[in-house]
Amino acid sequence: MLIELIQLFLIFFKIGLFTFGGGYAMIPLIRNEVVGAGYLSIVQVDQFIGIAESTPGPFAINIATFVGYNSFGVWGSILATLGVVLPSFIIIILIAIFSAKILKSKPVRYALSWINPLTVGLILSAGVSVVINAIFGSIEGLVAFNTDYIALVIFGLVLVVSFVFKKINPIWLIILSGILGFIGYTIF
């Protein structure tokens, strides 16, 4: 059990270390690492993403805590959360100490110029992947056009509501999605 806890910590340490741009940019890496290690299935990861998005607090901490707790209970949640937070903490301390030299360095400025476009790509990839898994079940379901029509209708309705009421609070969209999902999956 100790080895698995260390492995969980290292997985989330790597996720925290190599992810720039916030929680959504880390979704592809979370999906790859957590599913690859056998902690969750892709469907479970997407469900945890939905829970983490609707729970107060930073997305990265929420998802790490949920995955850690689901895998190894309280110790798993503590170590996964520490793993995802510790790299940023270490980097911030180092930048504070060496900031003047680091930010003037040409390689660092060049690397930072590439981070924003890469972050946009990661977030777009995560969004497309979540939509595909929600509507088709998997990429294989997309190819076979095995559609979850209830999810597709709910997605379409919520999308229309978000376009019609441009200033609507996302909480209301989440609540609307939950109500429509409950009704749709209960009746059909």
N, C-alpha and C positions, 0 to 999 in steps of 0.2 A: 504494500500500500504506500509506503514512503517513496518508493521509486516512481510510482504513478503520480503521486502528488508533486514530486520534483519535476516530472515530465510536463504536467499541467502548468506549473509555474513557468517553466522554460518556454512552452508554447505561447503563453500570453505575454511573456517578456519579449519574445520575438515579434509578436503582433504589435505590442506597444512601441518597440524599437523601430520597426520598419514602416510604420503607418504615419503619413503626414496628411493633414487636412481634416481631421476630426473623425468621429465615429463611423460615419457612412463610408468613408474611404477605406475603412478596415474590413468591411463586410466580405469582400472576396478573399482576403487572407484568413479571416475567421472561418469562413466556410471551408476553405482548403485545409487548414490546419486541424480544426475540430472534427470535421468529417473524416479526414485522413487518419487521425489518431483513434477513430472509432468511438469518440465520446457521444456524438449525436449523428442522426441522419440529416440529409439536406432539408427534409421537411421540418424536422425538429429545430434546426438552425433558423429557418424562416419563421417558425412560430415564436422562437425566442427573440428574434429581431423585432417582430410585431409587439411583443410584450415589452422589450427594452425601449422601443420608441414611445410607447404610451405610458411608461413609468417615469416619474419625476427624477431628474438627475442626469448626469452625463451618460450618453449612450454606451461608450466604451466600458465604463465601470459597471453599468447595469448588465450588459451582455456577459462580461467576464464573471460577474457575481452569479448570474443565473446558470451559466454553463458549469462553473465550478461547483455550485451547490447541487445541481442535477447529477454531476459525475461523482462527487466525493463528499457531499454534505457541507457542513460549516467550514471545515479545514480547506476543502476545495474552493469554496467561495472566497475565503480569505486569501489563499495563495494565488488564485487566478486574478483577483482584484489587485493585489500587490504587484503581480507580474506585469499587468497592463499599465500600471501607473509608474512603477519604478524607473523605466527608461526615460520617460519625460522628466521626471524629477532629477535624475542624474544629469541629463543633457542641459537642463535649465541651470543647475548649479555650475556645470563646466562653462556654459556660455557666460554666466555672470562673472566668473573668474577671468575668463580669457576673451571677453566680448570684443574689445577693440581690435585685437590681432585677428580673430577669427573672421569678423565681418569685412575686413579689408582684404582678405585673401581672395585672389581671383578664382581658384577652384571652388571655394565655398559660394561665391556670388554666382558662378556658372551653375552649380548644382541647384541653388535656390531658384534660379530662373526656370528650371525644368520641373520643379515640384508642383507649381500651380496647374499646368496642363495635365500632368499625370494624375493629380488629385481629381480633377474634373472627370477624367476617363475612368478612374476607379469608382467614383460615385455613380456615373452613368451605367457602368457595368453592373454594379450592385442593384441599381434600380431595375434594369432590364431583367436581371436574374430573378429578383423577387417577383416581378410581374409574371414572368414565364412560369415560375414554380406555383404561383397562386392560381393562375388560370389553366395551365396545362398539366400541372403536377410535376413535370420535369422537362428537360430539353428533349428527351425521347417522346414525351407526350406532345410537344410542339410539332415534332417531325411527323408523328402519326396523327396529328390534329385531334388528340384526345382531350377535348375541352371540358372544363368545369364551367358549365354555362351559368350557374348561380354566381360563382365568383366573377365571371365576365360581366354579368348584368350589374352586380353590385359595384364593380370597378367603374363601369360606364356611368352609372347613376351618380356616384360620388364625384367622378370627374366633371360631369355636367354641373352638379351643384357648386363645385369649386370654381368653375368658370362663370356661372351666373352670379354667384355671391363672392366676388373677388376678395372681399375683406373678412371672410368668414374665418373664425378661429379654427385651427386644425383639430382642436379637441372635439369640436362639434362634428367634424368629418369622421373622426375615429369613432365617436359614439354612434353616428348614423350608420357607419359600416358595421359596427357590432350589432345594432338592432336589425339591420337588413340581413346580415348573416344569420342571426338567430332565427328570424322569420323564414328566410329562404331555406335554410337547412332543416328546419323543423317541419315545414309544410311539405317540402319536396324531398 
